Amino acid sequence: MRTTMSIDERLLERAKHRARQCGQTPGQFVEASLRRELMSSSEQPEPPKVPVFDGGTPPPATINLRSGRDIAALFTDEDATRPGGGSR
């Protein structure tokens, strides 16, 4: 359905730019944006459940948890070969 609306020029330019980035026409972009905005909270998907692990032994304070090398050093060869361990 065609319709006429007044939209702030700067906002329209930003929408057109974003539509190009997404590979959409400006109309498709506006329609998708309106759909997202108008969804009721019951229609929105629930956020994913994040597992929380309580207990266990924390890593040593000397380990830099931002370092992949330090984290990898925590694991043994046995950890990598047991089911659910190692790279996929």
C-alpha positions, -999 to +999 in steps of 0.1 A: +000+000+000+013+034-009+011+062+016+026+097+020+043+108+052+064+137+064+098+126+077+126+147+089+151+150+061+182+140+081+163+110+095+152+099+060+188+102+047+200+080+076+173+055+069+181+054+032+218+049+040+211+021+065+187+005+039+215+004+013+238-012+039+212-039+046+205-045+009+169-032+013+149-006-004+140+024+019+104+011+020+115-024+031+137-008+058+109+014+071+084-015+071+108-038+090+116-010+115+079-004+121+073-041+126+101-043+152+088-012+170+052-023+171+058-058+184+042-063+218+065-076+245+047-110+243+056-113+207+093-106+213+115-137+217+127-144+252+164-137+257+185-168+257+190-186+291+226-181+303+239-210+324+253-200+357+279-223+373+281-222+410+309-239+429+340-256+415+375-243+418+382-208+405+412-203+383+444-192+401+447-154+406+479-155+385+459-164+354+450-135+331+415-143+320+418-120+290+447-141+276+438-171+255+472-185+261+468-184+299+433-199+297+446-227+274+473-235+299+446-244+324+435-274+304+452-307+302+454-331+272+428-352+290+404-322+290+407-319+252+400-356+245+370-362+269+335-359+254+325-322+252+361-310+255+385-297+230+379-278+198+350-286+175 
